[in-house]
Amino acid sequence: MIDPTGKVPGRGAYVCDNRQCWLDSLAGKRFERALNVELTESDRATIEAYAASHTAAQESPETETEE
């Protein structure tokens, strides 16, 4: 379960709000170590999808207005 609020009870792992942090955490098995679990392919797919959708807005350039 991904909890962006950090308020769900139980063990968790903090990952910064950057897509590359999420992908690096998956590749380096940091989630498994932090949570003491083995991720299934379904878990990995869920995390990859969340990282892609959650961080996509941050990667797109904002429109700047000139005064």
C-alpha positions in Angstrom: 0.0 0.0 0.0 1.3 3.4 -0.9 0.5 6.0 1.7 1.5 9.5 0.5 0.2 11.0 3.8 2.4 8.8 6.0 -0.4 8.4 8.5 -1.5 4.7 7.9 -0.4 2.6 10.9 2.3 0.0 10.4 5.7 -0.2 9.0 6.6 2.2 6.2 9.4 3.5 4.1 10.0 7.2 3.2 10.9 7.9 -0.4 11.4 11.5 -1.8 9.0 13.0 -4.2 11.2 12.3 -7.2 10.5 9.6 -9.8 14.2 8.6 -10.0 14.2 8.0 -6.2 11.3 5.6 -6.6 12.9 3.8 -9.5 16.3 3.6 -7.7 14.6 2.2 -4.6 13.0 -0.5 -6.6 16.2 -1.4 -8.5 18.4 -1.4 -5.3 15.8 -3.5 -3.4 15.6 -0.7 -0.8 11.9 -1.4 -0.2 12.5 -5.0 0.6 15.2 -4.1 3.1 13.3 -1.3 4.7 10.1 -3.2 5.0 11.6 -6.7 5.5 9.5 -8.2 2.7 10.0 -9.6 -0.8 8.1 -7.6 -3.4 6.0 -9.5 -5.9 5.8 -8.5 -9.6 2.4 -7.0 -8.8 3.9 -4.9 -6.0 6.7 -3.7 -8.3 4.2 -2.8 -11.0 2.1 -0.9 -8.5 5.1 1.1 -7.3 6.3 1.8 -10.8 2.8 3.0 -11.9 2.5 5.2 -8.8 6.0 6.7 -9.4 5.2 7.5 -13.0 1.8 9.1 -12.3 2.6 10.8 -9.1 5.8 12.4 -10.2 4.8 13.2 -13.8 3.3 16.6 -12.9 6.6 17.6 -11.2 8.7 16.7 -14.3 6.6 18.9 -16.7 7.8 22.5 -17.0 5.6 25.1 -15.4 4.3 28.0 -17.5 6.1 31.2 -16.5 4.6 34.6 -16.9 6.7 37.6 -17.6 5.9 41.0 -16.1 
